[in-house]
Amino acid sequence: MNRVLVCCVAACLIGLMIKPVKSMAIEKVVGKIPEANIYLYATEREGNLEKFRLEANGVIQYFPFWINVSNETYWPQLIYHDINHDGKKELIIILTQGYGTGIILQEVHVLHNTETNIGNVYREMIVDNPMAILLKNVKTKLTKSEAIITIGKEKTVIKIDTLGIEPENLFSDVVTDNLIRFEVIDNQLTALIGAQIAPVGGYIGSFYITYKFQNGLYEGTNVEFVHSD
């Protein structure tokens, strides 16, 4: 019995010795604003950046639920700009969750430099979901001959025959969930949502949603459609 026990223990030890060791994820700098001493770190896992860590003002903050694709071309965009017009610059971080042919999906995080008992920290503010703003303010209709976009009392009509798209290739309605981007335009946070009516050659323009900081959050205050010529 003792000889059998020794053999079993030896086999277990050998199994432990040859078990492959998992490589540890390496944290890397994925965005920075050196003049403001701001550095954003993340680790890469399964095609995504995750476990974000922000180092600024000598304070470290963690954002465990942020996700960004690992393709370096689409790494987080850091913008340091006064978008609420209070005389202080805000930190805007734009993350990309998806990309491809005719697809770009982004989300934005706006952080205010706030004084606390542990020093100045960047406190994240709520930003209205651009798709929710679109659903509240925009109506669309797509027929075999025209695309109609209505915002309030303003109506835009686009003739299908001018685009060279065959009617059988049209979507059932204007699609607005494949192209979602964020920019700072004229000192204002702006969401750009593309409008498509067909999978190929069907891009007809973009909705521009302008944000304003009020009621303690960034609210979409203006929606405009810009037709692509």
Secondary structure, 3 states (H helix, E strand, C coil): CHHHHHHHHHHHHHHHHHCCCCCCCCEEEEEEEHHHCEEEEEEEECCEEEEEEEEECCEEEEECCCCEECCHHHCCEEEEECCCCCCCCEEEEEEEEEEECCEEEEEEEEEEEEEECCEEEEEEECECCHHHHHHHHEEEEECCCEEEEEECCEEEEEEHHHCCCCHHHCCCCCECCCEEEEEEECCEEEEEEEEECCCCCCEEEEEEEEEEEECCEEEEEEEEEEECC
